[in-house]
């Protein structure tokens, strides 16, 4: 069973989470999710353990305190697949180089094109 644990104190270590759940049975893995850039805890994690023990652990540990924070413990739901962000289509406003004073949905531009428009981009000089 995959168990989702949220509201974890940022100072909590994976071994502490592992030990907490190990009281209810064999823990296959205990993982606290960290920020990719900083390596800092994001305050939630996942525990893998047997179904029966997992159900007991959820029942016993939901709304219990660990390191000064009240844990939220539930069965993990399958991750909802979201469309991947594409970085090859330039649909965002702004983000350009040069003398662009545009914005809105113009998509920006390069160089000294005096693109000052809003939604349509370009247009009259003022």
N, C-alpha and C positions, 0 to 999 in steps of 0.2 A: 504494500500500500504506500502511496506517495502522500505525504502529509505536508500541508502548507502552514507555516508559522509566521505570523506578522507581529508588528509592534515589539520587535526585539531591540533591546538596548544596544546602541552602537558599539559599546565596549565589550559585549558578549563575544566569546570565542566559540568556534565550532565544537571543540571538545566539551564545553559546558552544555551545549545543546544536546550533543550526543549522550552525555552522561545522564541528563535529565530524562531523556526518552528511553535509555537503556534500563531504567527501573521497571519498564513494562515488557521488555523482551529484547531480542537481538536486533540491533540497529545496523542495517546494511550501509547506510551513508547518512551523514549530516552535513548540510551545506548552507552557509550563510552567503547570500548573494551580495557581491560587492560592486561598486561603481568601476566601470572600465578605466576611466581616466585617473581617478584618485586612489583606487584600491580600498576606499572606505566602505564600511558596511552600509547597505541600503535599508537595513532594518527589517528584513524578512529572509526566510530561508525555507529549505525543504528537508524532510526526514524520510528515509526509505526504511520500512520495516514490514513484518508480516501483517496480514489483514486483521487477524484477531487481536494481536498485541497493539496494532495501530489504532483500532477502534477504542480499546481501553485507554490508550494514551490520550487520544483526542478527548474522550469523556472526562478524564481526570485532569488534564493540563489546560484545557480551554478556560480562559479568564483567571489563570493562576499567575502569581508574580514571579518574575525572574530578573534579578539585578535591577530592581526598582521599577520595572515596567510590567503591565498586565498583558500577558500573551493572548493572542487570538490564534486558536489552533483548529484547523478543519481539514477535511480530505481535499487534496489538491485536485482542481478541475483541469481537464486537458487544456493546453494553451490554445487560445483562439488564433488561427492563422490570419494575420493581417497582410494586405498587399505590401510588398517590399517597397521602400521609398526609392524612386528612381532619381538619379542625379544628372541624367543626361538631357533632360528637357528643361529648358530655361523658361519656366512659366512664372517665376516669382517677380514681383515688382522690385525695382531698385537693384542693388548688388552689382553695380556697373563701374566702369572705369572712365576717367576723363572728365569732361565738363558736363556731366549729365545731371540735370536738376529735376529729373522726372520722378516717377514713383507710381503709385497706383498699380495698374496691371500692365504697364508698358514693357516690362521685361528688361529695361536698361539698354545699354549699348556701350560701344567702345570708342575711344578717341575723343576728339573735340567736335562732337556732332550737335551740340546745343539742343539736345533732346530734353525739352522742358514740359512735355505733355503729361496728361493724367492717364485716363483709361485707354485712349487710342494711341498714345505715344506720339511724340513729335508734334506736328501741327504748327500753328503760327508761332512766331518767335516769342511773343508774350501773350 
